[in-house]
Structures are given as structure tokens and as C-alpha cells.
Amino acid sequence: MAEDAAAAPHLAKPGPGGKPARARRGRPRDPSVDAAIRAATMDLLGEVGYAQLTMDQVAARAKVSKSSLYLRWANKVALVADALQHRARAVPEVPDTGSLPGDMRAFLGALLRSRTAASRALQAVGGEIASNPELRLAWHRGLAGMLTGCLRTIVVRAADRGELPAGSDVELLSQLPLSLLQSWRLEHQQDPDEVVVERIVAQFYTPVRPAALPDPPVDARQDSPEDR
């Protein structure tokens, strides 16, 4: 493909006197090609699963050369992690409702809704993340890292508002929702729903209000006729 040649300046012919010719600047990458490759990856993940997926299959489905594929992604792990991130649109905006339970409920609900379109592909990768160290590392550096960063923003903001006790483990509270949702998905073989989100929020992200102090006891002697 012309795109492959343009992106490979080391193949340029030598200039006069045998000296290497200055490589011409290649054409910018076509975003539509990237989108086609990601779409093909997501479709194939749902059809054949992660283990059976190959770069050759993706190239054929996207109708691009394999060299175009490798110019963009070094291997299958990088391709799958990137495709999941873009196609699933799994990083919602961080809400600001003014409260920890409100923020967490809004964010996790949006997260579940954004994953619906890519649920089969996400399920295909779910088991591999636990057993494939390379894919797990790519997942945590990419999509999971961004999601944890969003949750950390919510938790830190709640701590600044005084909704969490002093010394709360911000890192643990930022990672907990994703772990719980993933565990639910693996345990029940289905996506969690809004009811699960509400249970997580109620159990871990709803600050306990301090009990109201009882009224001080009234000294009956104040109203005693003998004291008047």
C-alpha cells in the first residue's frame, strides 16, 4: 500500500553518489483506517475470543495490509487494549454532584451504560486479563488506569469536602469499584446493573452521618417548688 511505503522512510532509494536520499515526509495516518481496524478487532473478539484472535484476521476483516497494522500497534495485546478503550467509550466524564455517593453513582452508572455496545468483546477479554500478564499490564496502563484516575478524582474531592474520615485509603477506595464490578461479571456471567451499582455505593461510598447527641438531662430540681 502507498500508505505503508510513505510510513517507511528506511526504504527510500539512495541519492546521487550513493548517499541516502532525504526521506520524504509520509502522509498523515488516515483516522478512518484506525477506526476500521479497531472495529474489526472488536467484532472478532466477540466472535472468536481473545485467544483465537490473530493479527492476520484483523487485517483481513479491516481490509488493510498486515504492515499497516504493525505500523500502528506492536502486537495483539496493544491492539486489543487500544480497541477496547476507543470502541467501548468506557471513560465517562467525571461528574460533580456535590457529594461522594452522588458522584460515584453517576460515574459507575455511566460506565455500565457505555460498555453495553462492546459487552461481548469485554467478556471475551475478561478472563484473559486475569491469566495473561502482558494483557493485564496493558489493560492497567491504558483503560483501567484512566478509570482508576477518574475514581481517584471523585474520592480525593470527597476527602477534601470532609465526607471521608481522616486517613482514609484513597488508593484502595479508587480501585475498589472496578474490582467489584469485574468480580461480579466473572461470578455471575453477566454484566452488573444499576442495582449492583447502588449496592456498591450504599456499602462503601455513603458516609455515615454522626448520630445526633441526646439533649442534656433536665434537672428536675430547677422546677421544684422547694427551690423557688
C-alpha positions in Angstrom: 0.0 0.0 0.0 1.1 3.6 -0.7 0.5 4.3 3.0 3.0 1.6 4.0 5.7 3.0 1.7 5.1 6.5 2.9 5.5 5.4 6.5 8.7 3.5 5.9 11.5 6.1 5.1 14.2 3.5 5.6 13.2 2.0 2.2 14.0 5.2 0.3 16.3 4.8 -2.6 19.9 6.2 -2.3 20.6 9.5 -3.9 23.4 10.6 -6.2 26.8 9.3 -5.1 25.3 6.5 -3.2 24.4 8.8 -0.3 21.0 8.1 1.3 18.3 10.4 -0.1 16.4 12.6 2.4 13.3 10.7 3.2 10.1 12.4 2.2 7.6 13.1 4.9 5.0 10.4 4.8 1.3 11.2 4.6 -0.5 11.6 7.9 -2.2 8.5 9.2 -5.7 8.1 8.0 -8.1 8.1 11.0 -10.6 6.0 9.1 -8.1 3.2 8.8 -7.5 3.3 12.5 -11.3 3.2 13.1 -11.7 0.3 10.7 -9.0 -1.8 12.4 -10.5 -1.1 15.9 -14.0 -2.0 14.7 -12.7 -5.3 13.1 -10.9 -6.1 16.4 -14.0 -5.6 18.5 -16.1 -7.7 16.1 -13.6 -10.5 16.0 -13.2 -10.5 19.8 -16.9 -11.1 20.2 -16.9 -13.9 17.5 -13.7 -15.9 18.3 -12.5 -14.6 21.6 -9.1 -13.2 22.6 -7.1 -16.5 22.5 -8.1 -17.3 18.9 -7.8 -13.7 17.6 -4.9 -13.1 15.2 -3.4 -10.0 13.6 -4.0 -11.7 10.1 -7.7 -12.0 10.9 -7.9 -8.3 11.9 -6.1 -7.2 8.8 -8.3 -9.2 6.6 -11.5 -8.0 8.3 -10.4 -4.4 8.2 -9.2 -4.8 4.6 -5.7 -3.4 5.3 -2.3 -4.8 4.9 -0.6 -6.5 7.9 2.2 -4.0 7.7 -0.4 -1.2 8.2 -1.5 -3.0 11.3 2.0 -3.3 12.7 2.8 0.4 11.9 0.1 1.3 14.4 0.3 -1.5 17.1 3.3 -3.6 18.0 1.3 -6.7 18.9 -2.1 -8.1 19.6 -2.1 -7.0 23.2 -1.6 -3.4 22.3 -4.2 -3.6 19.6 -6.9 -5.1 21.8 -6.2 -2.8 24.7 -6.5 0.3 22.4 -9.6 -1.1 20.6 -11.4 -1.7 23.8 -10.5 1.8 25.0 -11.8 3.6 21.9 -14.8 1.4 20.8 -16.3 0.8 24.2 -16.1 4.5 25.1 -15.6 3.3 28.6 -14.3 6.5 30.2 -17.2 8.8 31.1 -16.8 12.4 32.2 -16.1 12.8 35.9 -19.4 14.1 37.5 -19.6 16.7 40.1 -22.9 16.3 42.0 -21.5 17.8 45.2 -21.5 14.5 47.2 -19.5 11.3 47.2 -22.4 8.9 46.7 -23.9 11.1 44.0 -20.6 11.3 42.1 -19.9 7.6 42.4 -23.4 6.6 41.5 -23.4 8.8 38.4 -19.9 7.7 37.2 -20.4 3.9 37.7 -23.9 4.1 36.1 -22.4 5.9 33.0 -19.6 3.4 32.9 -22.0 0.4 32.7 -24.1 2.1 30.0 -21.0 2.9 27.9 -19.9 -0.7 27.9 -23.2 -2.2 26.6 -22.2 -1.8 22.9 -19.0 -3.8 23.5 -20.1 -6.2 26.1 -19.3 -9.4 24.1 -15.8 -8.2 23.4 -15.3 -7.2 27.0 -16.5 -10.6 28.2 -14.1 -12.2 25.8 -11.2 -10.4 27.3 -12.3 -10.5 30.9 -10.9 -14.0 31.7 -7.7 -13.3 29.8 -6.9 -10.2 31.9 -6.6 -12.5 35.0 -4.4 -15.1 33.3 -2.4 -13.1 30.7 0.2 -10.8 32.5 1.0 -8.9 29.3 -2.6 -8.1 28.6 -3.2 -7.3 32.2 -0.3 -4.8 32.2 -1.6 -3.1 29.0 -5.1 -3.0 30.4 -4.0 -1.4 33.7 -1.7 1.1 31.9 -4.5 2.1 29.5 -8.2 1.9 30.1 -8.1 0.7 33.7 -5.6 3.3 34.6 -7.8 6.1 33.2 -10.8 4.8 35.0 -9.0 4.5 38.3 -7.7 8.1 37.8 -11.3 9.2 37.4 -12.4 7.4 40.5 -9.4 8.8 42.4 -10.6 12.3 41.5 -14.0 11.6 42.9 -12.6 10.1 46.1 -10.0 12.9 46.7 -12.7 15.5 46.1 -14.9 13.8 48.7 -12.0 13.7 51.2 -11.4 17.4 50.7 -15.1 18.1 51.4 -14.7 16.2 54.7 -17.0 13.3 53.6 -14.4 10.7 54.4 -12.6 10.1 57.7 -9.1 11.5 58.1 -6.6 8.9 56.9 -8.9 7.1 54.5 -7.1 4.9 52.0 -7.7 6.9 48.8 -5.8 4.4 46.6 -7.9 1.5 47.8 -11.2 3.3 47.5 -10.2 4.4 44.0 -9.6 0.8 42.8 -12.4 -1.0 44.7 -15.4 -0.2 42.3 -13.6 -1.7 39.2 -12.6 -4.8 41.1 -16.1 -5.3 42.4 -17.7 -4.9 39.0 -15.3 -7.2 37.4 -15.7 -9.9 40.1 -19.5 -9.6 39.7 -19.2 -10.1 35.9 -17.0 -13.2 36.3 -19.0 -14.7 39.2 -22.5 -14.2 37.6 -21.5 -14.5 33.9 -23.4 -11.3 33.1 -22.9 -7.6 33.3 -23.7 -5.8 36.6 -26.7 -3.4 36.6 -27.8 -0.3 38.3 -28.9 -2.4 41.4 -25.3 -3.6 41.8 -24.0 0.0 41.5 -26.4 1.1 44.2 -25.3 -1.7 46.5 -21.6 -0.7 46.0 -22.4 3.0 46.6 -24.5 2.2 49.7 -22.0 -0.1 51.2 -18.7 1.7 50.6 -19.4 5.3 49.4 -22.2 6.6 51.6 -20.7 8.5 54.5 -22.2 7.6 57.9 -23.7 10.7 59.5 -22.7 11.1 63.1 -25.6 10.3 65.4 -27.3 13.3 66.9 -26.3 13.9 70.5 -29.1 13.4 73.0 -30.5 16.5 74.7 -28.9 17.2 78.1 -30.9 15.9 81.0 -33.2 18.4 82.6 -32.5 18.9 86.3 -35.9 18.4 87.9 -34.9 20.4 90.9 -35.0 23.6 88.8 -38.7 23.3 88.6 -39.2 22.0 92.1 -41.4 24.3 94.2 -38.9 23.9 97.1 -36.2 25.6 95.0 -38.2 28.6 94.0 
